[in-house]
C-alpha cells in the first residue's frame, strides 16, 4: 500500500465519519442532559428526506401549469441546498420535540420513545415521499444547486507539492463538502459549550443530579428540552449530509442504514466526551472504508471473506463495548425522568 | 361475514368464466401486482408498469394494479385479486414466489404469471431472465469504453442472483480485453444493501480511485449513488434492469435491460388471444429478454466499433458460439 492509496482510504474515512460524528455529538448533548436517545437514526432519516425533498422542490424550475407528476418549484440556485438543510433541521427538531415531549413532559420511557421515533421516521418518509413525488418513496435526483459539492481549500495545489503533508492536505482535507467542515468544527464548539459555559455546566448537571439543579432554582425541564433540541439540529445536519452531501444525491427509503446506531456505539466508546467522540467516529469511518475497499483480503494462507470485513465495525463495537475501553459510565441521571419532589 | 365470503366466492366463479368474443379474442380482466419499491422505482417495477400501460393503450382494456407496501401483503393482495375474478394476474419479483405457490393452487382456473421466479403449477407461467447474457453484453461495451483497462462492478446484496450479473459482466469484459481488471464490490449481506446509495457512491468512488473508468451496478436503490459518483468523477456508469440512461445523460454508457415490460405485455396479450400457456420460459439474448439500451441520451457515447462488437457478441451468444456461464448453476465463476 502506497501513500496515495492510504490517503484515498482517509478521504473515504472523512466522508464516512461525518454523519456519524454529527449524530454522535447530537446524542452527546441529549444524553449528557439525561435523555437517552436511541432515535438518532430516525431523526437522521427524517432530516435526510426533508432536506432532499425541499432542495429538489426549491431547485426545480417554476412551471405555471404542471402536468401530473411534474414538480413546479422555486427555481433557486445554490440557495436551494441551504433551504434543504434548514428543512432537514426543522424535520429533525420536530422529531426531537416529540421525543422530548414523551420523555420529559410525560415522563415516558426514553428507550421506547426513541424506538418509536425510528419507526415513525421510516414510515412517514416513504408515505410522504410517495404522495409528493410518486417515485416509490424516493425523491428526485438532486442536481446543480440542490446538492453540495466538494470545496477546494485555498492553496490546495501549492501545498500539495510538499511531501507527505501536502498530499494529505490536498487529497484528504481539501475537496470535502462544506458539511464535513461544519461537522469538524462542531467538535471544539461542543467541547466549549459543555465545559466552558454556564449553559453547559447546567446541561451536564441535569444529567448527573437534576435535583441539585432544581434546588438552585433552574428549570430541569427547560434545560432538557434545550438539549434535546440541539440534538435535533445536529441530527438534522447529519441527515442533510447523507442526502445532499454524498453521491446519494437524493433520498432513498431507509438510507441511514444503521448509522444512527453506530453513532450511539461511538458515543459510548467515547465515554460521552466530544474529542474522544471525534476519534471514535473517525475509527468507525476508517473501518467502514477498509471494509468497502478491501472486500476479500488475501493474507497468504487463506482469504478473509467479505462478510467478515463488512461486519468488522459491528464486531469491533461489541468487542469495545464488552470492556476494552474500561468502564464507560453514563450520566448518572440518564434515562430517568425527573420528578419534582412534592 | 359469511355472507360476504359467499358473495366473493360467487364473484370469483363469475369472473373466472372466460367469455369468448366473436373475433377470437377473449374478454379478460388483467391485473398486475408490483413488488416493494413501488411502480415508479425507475427500475424493475417501473418496467412492469410500462408493459401494462402499453397493453392498455393498444387495446383499451383497463387493468387492476396493486403496489405491495410490506411483505405481509403479498399473499393477501394476490388472493384478493384472484377472488375478485381478475384474470390473468401478473406479479413481478422473486420474493413473490411463496405467495404465488399458495394462491395459484387455490385458484386453478385463474391464469397467473410470475416474473423472476419459477412456480411449478399447471396454471402458472414463469418468466425468468438470463441476466448473465445481458451483463456479458454491457461488459463488452465497458471493456471497449475503458481506457485504463480497469472497470468496476457494484452489487447490492451478496446473493447468487447478483453474482450471476457480476460473473456475466466479467466474462464480457474479458472477452474483449483478457488483461482487464474488474473490481467487484458488494454493498452488503442484508436487505439494507438495496437502499444504501451513500455506500454505493463510496464503493464506486473507491473503484474509480483504483483506476476504474466504467462502473456497472446491479444494486437497486443503492445504484443511484453509484451512477451519481460515476457522473461526478467524469467516468461512465452502466444502469440495470430498466433503461437508466436518462438519469445522467452523457455519463451513463448504457443500461442492461431486462425486458420485464415485454413479459407483462406478453402475458396480457397472450391471455387476450386465448393463447396463455403455463410453464417455464427462460428469456435470454435470443428471445430479446435481455439486452443493452440505446437511446438519445447515449447514442453519441457508443462508437460504431462498440456497436459492431456488441452486436457480434450478441449474434455469437444466439448461435451458441459464446456460452456465457451462469453463476447460479454451480455457484462459481470461471472468470474473475
Contacts between the chains, C-beta under 8 A, distances in Angstrom:
chain1	res1	chain2	res2	distance
A	8	B	206	7.2
A	8	B	209	4.5
A	11	B	209	8.0
A	12	B	202	6.1
A	12	B	205	7.0
A	12	B	206	6.3
A	15	B	202	6.6
A	16	B	202	6.8
A	19	B	198	7.9
A	130	B	38	6.5
A	134	B	40	5.2
A	135	B	38	7.2
A	135	B	40	4.6
A	135	B	41	7.2
A	135	B	42	7.1
A	136	B	37	4.9
A	136	B	38	2.7
A	136	B	39	7.1
A	136	B	40	5.4
A	136	B	41	4.3
A	136	B	45	7.2
A	136	B	67	8.0
A	137	B	38	6.5
A	138	B	41	7.4
A	138	B	42	8.0
A	138	B	221	6.9
A	138	B	224	7.8
A	141	B	224	7.0
A	141	B	228	7.2
A	141	B	247	6.2
A	149	B	232	7.6
A	242	B	198	5.7
A	246	B	197	7.5
A	246	B	198	4.7
A	246	B	201	5.6
A	246	B	202	7.7
A	246	B	225	7.0
A	247	B	197	6.8
A	247	B	198	7.2
A	247	B	200	7.1
A	247	B	201	2.4
A	247	B	202	7.3
A	247	B	204	6.9
A	247	B	205	6.9
A	247	B	225	4.3
A	247	B	226	7.6
A	247	B	228	4.3
A	247	B	229	4.0
A	247	B	232	6.5
A	248	B	197	3.6
A	248	B	198	5.0
A	248	B	200	7.7
A	248	B	201	6.1
A	248	B	224	6.3
A	248	B	225	4.8
A	248	B	228	7.1
A	249	B	197	7.7
A	249	B	224	7.2
A	249	B	225	7.5
A	249	B	228	4.6
A	250	B	197	7.5
A	250	B	224	6.6
A	252	B	195	5.1
A	252	B	196	7.9
A	252	B	197	5.2
A	252	B	221	4.1
A	252	B	222	7.8
A	252	B	224	6.2
A	253	B	195	5.7
A	253	B	221	7.3
A	254	B	192	6.5
A	254	B	195	4.9
A	255	B	195	5.9
A	255	B	196	6.4
A	255	B	197	6.2
A	255	B	198	6.5
A	255	B	221	7.8
A	257	B	192	4.9
A	257	B	195	7.1
A	257	B	196	4.5
A	257	B	198	7.4
A	257	B	199	6.9
A	258	B	192	7.0
A	288	B	202	8.0
A	289	B	202	7.7
A	289	B	206	7.9
A	292	B	185	6.7
A	292	B	199	6.9
A	292	B	202	5.8
A	292	B	203	5.4
A	292	B	206	5.8
A	293	B	206	5.1
A	295	B	184	7.7
A	295	B	185	5.7
A	295	B	186	7.0
A	306	B	158	6.9
A	306	B	186	6.3
A	307	B	158	7.5
A	307	B	189	5.6
A	310	B	188	6.2
A	310	B	189	6.5
